[in-house]
Amino acid sequence: MPKETYIARFALIIKRLEQGPATFEQIAKYLDRESDIQDKDYRISKRTLQRDIQHINSQLHIEIANKKKGDNRYYIKDDSEVHEQGQRLLESYQIINAIHAAQDNGEYVFLENRKSKGLEHFYGLLYAIKNKKVLKFNHYKYEDQMLTQRTVHPLALKEAQGRWYLVAVDTKDDKLKTFGLDRMQDIDITKAAIRIKYSYDIKELFKHSFGIINDEHENPQKIRLSFNYEQGQYINNYPLHHSQKIIEENSEEVVFELFMKVSYDFEMELLSYGAEVRVIAPATLRKAMRRHYENALKKTNLT
């Protein structure tokens, strides 16, 4: 059986259990139906399900347990952080499967031509991070239109809005910075080892950030946004930030509250929703959005 079939079956098992605990018979029935829909063979025996559960745990770090409330139903053990990581990995597998499907069904499935650049550097940079190797590269800065040489201590890779960034300490000034993979050239993974032990908690550093901008002098704050009802449903299913929650909902609007730092990237994201979003708080964000709209009007010579 092809590896993509195994992974697709893992995804279906997880999807079914996310709907609620299920017996083997319920899982098997669900897989039978999906086999007919997708024209694939996802049917399993009890022994195969047990093997799949072990692989899901070891490969995706999503733990499936049994005998909840004294019965023989299977369920996903709740570990939100690990579960989220497993889901992202699973999504990556599913994207690959979707690409394969697109190749076989080009008349019906169309892929986006817009692609992020720089991913060819990913595994080399990951190697440098894991093995604590000093990196040298040329970096192009769009604002200054300049190419500069950098020597850094790489610490992590971070995704933001479809792009990938290297998080590293620049040896020039010992400051933590981010570098877009699409702007890195002539990367040299040196043999020199990083001797300094850094105590940065990268996940915590970006906890309250939107995108890749993380101003350490900016404090997170409560943000309230009102979307019209239809757009609010999209925002609810694809949150702007992990802190997002609904505080009011009716047939006209959905009001969300977030706790995060306000950044230029976040303001640009809000601008993309046009008249479908209204900033309730804070006042500083309302004023910033108003300035953006006023500047846009000036550039179109409508004022």
N, C-alpha and C positions, 0 to 999 in steps of 0.2 A: 504494500500500500504506500503511495507517495507520501512524503513527509508533510506536504501541505494539507493532506486529508486528515492526518492526525491532529494538526494544529487547529484546523477548522472545527474538528469534533470537540477539542478542548474548549474552544470558544463557545460552542453551542451548549455544552454541559454547564459552563459558568453562567451563560445567559439564562438558562432554565432555572438554575439555583438562585440567581439574583431575583427572580420573580417570587421565590419562597422555597422552603424545604420541600423535597420531593422523594418519593420512593424510587427504587430501581425501575419498577414498572412504569412510573410516570415519566422518568427520564428516557427510558427506551421508547415509549410512545412518542415523545417529543422528537427524538432523533429519527424515528421512522418517518414522521411527517416532513421533517426537514430534508430527509433523503429524497423523498418524492418531489419536493419543491425545487431543490437545487440539482436534481438528477445526479446525486452522489450517493455513495454507500457509507452512511454514518452509523449503521446498525451495530449494536454491541451486545456482548454477553455480560453476565455479572462479573466474571473474571476480568474481562477487558475493561470494564468500568473501574475496578479496583486498581488495575495497572495505570489507567488514565489518571486517576486521582493522585497516584504517586508521582507521575510525570508532571502534572499541573503544579504540584507542590514544589518539586525540585527545580523545574524550569521557570515557572512563573511566580513562585513564592506565594501562591494562593492556596490556603489550607482548607480542604473539604473534610468535614467530620460526619459521623453517623450517630444514630440513636439519640436524637434530640427529643426530649420529653417522653422518653421511654418507648419510642417507636423506632422503626427502621428507616426513617427519612434521612436523606443527606442534606447538608447545609454548609454554607461558607462561614468559616470562623471569622469573626470581625476583628480585623487589624487594618484600619483605614489606610495607614501610611504604606504598609507592604502591599495591600490590595491595590492601591492606586498605581504603584510601580509595576505590578504584574499586569494590570489592565493596559498601561501604556505600552508595555512590551507586546502584549497580545494584539493591540491595535496596529503595531508595526508589522506583525506577522500578517494580519488581515489586509493591510494595505498592499503588501507584497502579493498576496493571493488575488486581490482585486486587479492588480496590474497584469498578472497572468491571465485572469479572466478577460481583461480588456484586449489582450493580444489575440485570444482565441475567438473573441466576439467583437471585432472591430467595427462591425456594422451597427452595433447597439450600444457599445460602451465607449465613452470618449474621455481621455485623460487631459488634465490641465497642462498646457504647454509651459506655464510659468514654473520655473524650478529654482530652488535655492542653490547658490554657488558655494564652493568651499568644502563640501562634504568629503571630497577626496582626501582631505587632510585629517579626517576624524580619527581613524585608527592609529595613525602615527602620533597624533597629539595625545590620545588615550594611553598609548604605550609610554610616552614621556611622563605623563602624570603618575601612572602606576609605578614606574621605575625611578621616579624622582630624578629626572634628567633635565639639565639646563637647556633651554630652547633659544635659538637665534632665528630671527626672520625679519623680513622687510614688511612694514605695515603702511597701507595707503589710507590717509585720512581725507575723507570727502570734503570736510569744511575748509581745510587749508590747501587741498589738492597737492599734498606733499607725501613723498615716500620716505619713511624714516626707518632706521635700523633699530631693532629692539633685542634686548637680551632679558629673558624673563624666567621666573620659576613657576611653571604651570601647576595649577591646583585643581581645576575642574573644568568641565564642559557644561554649558548651559544653553537650553533652547529657549527662544523667546519669539513669538509671533512668526513661526515658520523659518526662523534663521537660527544658526548655531554660533556660539561665542566661546572663546577661551577666557577663563578667569585665571589671572596670573598676577604675580608680584613683579612689577617692573624694577629691575635692579638699578636703574638710573636714579630713582628717588625712593625706592622701597615702598611704593604705594600699590595697593590692590587695584587692578584695572581689568577691563573687558576688551577683547579684540575680536571683531567679526571674522569668522573663518573665510568669508568671501573677500576680505581685504588683506589676507596674509599671503606673502609670496616668499619663495626661496627658503623654505623652512629647513632648518638644520637641527636635528636632534643630536646634541653633542654628547660626548662620553663623560663630560663633567657631571658629577653627582651633586645634588642639592644637599648641603650640610645643615641648613637652617631648618628647624622644626617649627612650622607655622601652626598657630592655634585657631585659625579662622574656621568658623562654622558657616560654610557657604550657604547651606539651606536656610539657616536662621538669618543670614545677612539679606537674603532676597525674599524673606517671608512676607514682608509688607510692600513689596515692590510690584509694579506693573511693567512687564517687559524686562529690559536689561539695565535700565537706568536705576541706580541705587544711591541716592544722595544721603550720605550718613548724617548730614546736618538737618535733614528733613524728618519730621516726626510723623508717624502714621496718625490718621484721624478718621472720624466717622464721615462717610460720604453717603448722601441720599440722592437717588436718581429715580425719576419717574419716566416710564416708557408707556406708550400706548399699549393696549391689551395684546394685540397681535405680536408686536415686537418683543413685549415682555415675556411671551412664551418662548421665543427663541433665546433670549438672554437667560432665562431660567434653565433651559436645557444645555446651554453652553456658557457657563458663568464667566464674567469678566475677571473674577478673582475668587480664590478659594474661600474668602471670608464672606462672600455674598449670601444674603438671606432676604426673603420676602417679608416686608413688614406691613404691607397693605395691598389688597388686590380686589378689584371689582370689574365690571364689564367694560369700563372705560380705560383703566390704567392699572399698571403694576408698579409698586414702589419698592425699590431695593435699598438695602443698607450694606455698605462695605466698610471695612476697616483697613486702610492702606495709605501709602504715601501718594500724594498727587505729583505727577511728573508730566513732562512734555509729551511723552509717549501716550500716557493715559488721556490727555486732552485731545490728542490727534485721534485716538480711538473713539472718543465721544463725538467728535466732529463728523465721523463717518456715518453716524446715525441721523444726522440732520435734524429735522423737526420732530423726529420720533422720540427724542429724549429731552427731558427738562431737568436741569440741575436744581435740586432743592437746597442742598447744603454741601459744603460750607460756602459762605459768601465769597471767599477768595476764588474758589473754583468758578462760581457763577460769573464773576467779573472777568476772569481769564477767558472763559468761553465767549463772553460778549466782545472782548477785544479781538478775538480770532474772527468772529463773524463781521465785525466792523472793518477789519483790515481786508477781509475777502471782498466786501462790498466796494471798498475804495479801489481795489485792483480791477474790478469789473466796470469801473466808472459809472456806477449806479447812484453814487451819492454826491 
